[in-house]
């Protein structure tokens, strides 16, 4: 099966178990095998169908830009690159949360960092331990990653395994990957059944986060299911999406589906 992918961070280190909650299953069925995606691995899904062009879902009145990288409502996908391509957030900080990475990968923009801190504290109160497994990735990091795939596989295959530079949400500072405090199933399909994944799926909107690449929506988002990849869009918009059962930013804002590069 051909797989979709965007970038491959180093494998995160495990941390000492701290979660006391039992694993919960997400509402959609857990996938059975791995395939690469916006993070190093992702769930295999059935063969992609023809992409559906989302229609406007009557989102909240437009408050922020959909194209400005510093906007929490930015939509970046395989049809919508960052402008400028080498964008660097001006306010990168390291949040005060458990991390399994270092350097730039431990950074988020200041708004996302503050929301993540509040979310991690709330999860801990519920007995669920979450870690930051991969945060910001610079344009230069993505160039190195992508070029490595091109050298090893050729460009056509590289585009199924790594995002082209300037097309990754991780470069914006608005997105990050999480791990479970118990260290199980990092960047693997079984992560969907871990306490951290179940908790953020049910509660992330309360802090402004969505699971950006949900199960079975790859013909719209361009990426297979990633229960670990969170995206900050603000509490109001994230809660509106959750309450109305809207799964993707493309659908919510009525922008074109992006199954592959044009």
ChimeraX attribute file (.defattr): number of C-alpha atoms within 10 A of each C-alpha:
attribute: neighborCount
match mode: 1-to-1
recipient: residues
	/A:1	8
	/A:2	12
	/A:3	21
	/A:4	25
	/A:5	24
	/A:6	29
	/A:7	28
	/A:8	19
	/A:9	17
	/A:10	12
	/A:11	13
	/A:12	19
	/A:13	12
	/A:14	18
	/A:15	16
	/A:16	8
	/A:17	12
	/A:18	15
	/A:19	21
	/A:20	14
	/A:21	15
	/A:22	11
	/A:23	17
	/A:24	14
	/A:25	17
	/A:26	18
	/A:27	11
	/A:28	10
	/A:29	10
	/A:30	18
	/A:31	17
	/A:32	11
	/A:33	13
	/A:34	19
	/A:35	23
	/A:36	26
	/A:37	27
	/A:38	27
	/A:39	28
	/A:40	21
	/A:41	25
	/A:42	28
	/A:43	27
	/A:44	23
	/A:45	20
	/A:46	11
	/A:47	12
	/A:48	16
	/A:49	11
	/A:50	9
	/A:51	17
	/A:52	14
	/A:53	15
	/A:54	17
	/A:55	14
	/A:56	13
	/A:57	15
	/A:58	10
	/A:59	15
	/A:60	12
	/A:61	7
	/A:62	9
	/A:63	9
	/A:64	13
	/A:65	13
	/A:66	18
	/A:67	16
	/A:68	15
	/A:69	24
	/A:70	19
	/A:71	15
	/A:72	23
	/A:73	22
	/A:74	21
	/A:75	21
	/A:76	23
	/A:77	25
	/A:78	20
	/A:79	18
	/A:80	18
	/A:81	19
	/A:82	22
	/A:83	13
	/A:84	10
	/A:85	14
	/A:86	15
	/A:87	15
	/A:88	18
	/A:89	18
	/A:90	10
	/A:91	12
	/A:92	19
	/A:93	19
	/A:94	19
	/A:95	20
	/A:96	12
	/A:97	18
	/A:98	17
	/A:99	24
	/A:100	20
	/A:101	20
	/A:102	13
	/A:103	10
	/A:104	16
	/A:105	23
	/A:106	22
	/A:107	24
	/A:108	28
	/A:109	22
	/A:110	18
	/A:111	17
	/A:112	25
	/A:113	24
	/A:114	17
	/A:115	19
	/A:116	24
	/A:117	15
	/A:118	14
	/A:119	22
	/A:120	23
	/A:121	15
	/A:122	15
	/A:123	19
	/A:124	16
	/A:125	10
	/A:126	13
	/A:127	16
	/A:128	26
	/A:129	25
	/A:130	27
	/A:131	22
	/A:132	24
	/A:133	27
	/A:134	29
	/A:135	31
	/A:136	28
	/A:137	25
	/A:138	21
	/A:139	21
	/A:140	13
	/A:141	15
	/A:142	24
	/A:143	15
	/A:144	11
	/A:145	21
	/A:146	22
	/A:147	17
	/A:148	14
	/A:149	19
	/A:150	16
	/A:151	10
	/A:152	10
	/A:153	13
	/A:154	12
	/A:155	16
	/A:156	10
	/A:157	15
	/A:158	22
	/A:159	21
	/A:160	21
	/A:161	28
	/A:162	29
	/A:163	26
	/A:164	23
	/A:165	23
	/A:166	25
	/A:167	25
	/A:168	26
	/A:169	28
	/A:170	27
	/A:171	27
	/A:172	29
	/A:173	30
	/A:174	27
	/A:175	27
	/A:176	28
	/A:177	23
	/A:178	25
	/A:179	31
	/A:180	25
	/A:181	25
	/A:182	21
	/A:183	21
	/A:184	17
	/A:185	14
	/A:186	24
	/A:187	26
	/A:188	22
	/A:189	22
	/A:190	20
	/A:191	26
	/A:192	28
	/A:193	19
	/A:194	26
	/A:195	28
	/A:196	29
	/A:197	28
	/A:198	21
	/A:199	20
	/A:200	24
	/A:201	21
	/A:202	13
	/A:203	18
	/A:204	26
	/A:205	25
	/A:206	18
	/A:207	24
	/A:208	22
	/A:209	27
	/A:210	31
	/A:211	24
	/A:212	23
	/A:213	26
	/A:214	20
	/A:215	22
	/A:216	18
	/A:217	22
	/A:218	24
	/A:219	19
	/A:220	27
	/A:221	26
	/A:222	24
	/A:223	31
	/A:224	30
	/A:225	30
	/A:226	27
	/A:227	31
	/A:228	31
	/A:229	26
	/A:230	25
	/A:231	26
	/A:232	27
	/A:233	24
	/A:234	19
	/A:235	17
	/A:236	13
	/A:237	22
	/A:238	22
	/A:239	20
	/A:240	15
	/A:241	21
	/A:242	17
	/A:243	10
	/A:244	10
	/A:245	10
	/A:246	15
	/A:247	17
	/A:248	21
	/A:249	28
	/A:250	22
	/A:251	22
	/A:252	21
	/A:253	19
	/A:254	16
	/A:255	18
	/A:256	19
	/A:257	24
	/A:258	22
	/A:259	22
	/A:260	18
	/A:261	14
	/A:262	7
